[in-house]
Amino acid sequence: MWQPHPEQQFHLRLHRAQSVVLTNAELVEIRAAQRTFEGAYMRTALGQFSFSLVILKIFTDEFYPIGALFAVYGTAILLVAVYRRYEGQRQFFTKESADGLLTRKFRTSGDTVLLLTILSFLAYATLLALTLRLTGD
């Protein structure tokens, strides 16, 4: 089924999302949300990539699986950051329903937190298994 483009569908103060002029307070609110949600995930992903490069460059060949694990974990966090950005784009706008009423479109980040928790648990379990394999040699 055909759906209108989000910039046409979402509104802020009765303006379409593509033509709205934001006030200073709204700009501060949007920037704070971007720093908190998008920036934190991106910084974490970059930290994981950096740590994986340190492991791959400094340590010997037996640590390569651990470095690869951190690179894969960083990629997963980067994908979570992209997903969170997609979800956060609609956080500040209202959506016009079929009957003409404007409704606030807000979603909590519970699904993102759950996804990141599962990814972290799997990464740390794999890290523990790789570490135990190192000590078993």
Secondary structure, 3 states (H helix, E strand, C coil): CCCCCHHHHEEECCEECCCCCCCHHHHHHHHHHHHHHHHHHHHHHHHHHHHHHHHHHHCCHHHHHHHHHHHHHHHHHHHHHHHHHHHHCCCCCEEECCCCCEEECCCCCHHHHHHHHHHHHHHHHHHHHHHHHHHHC
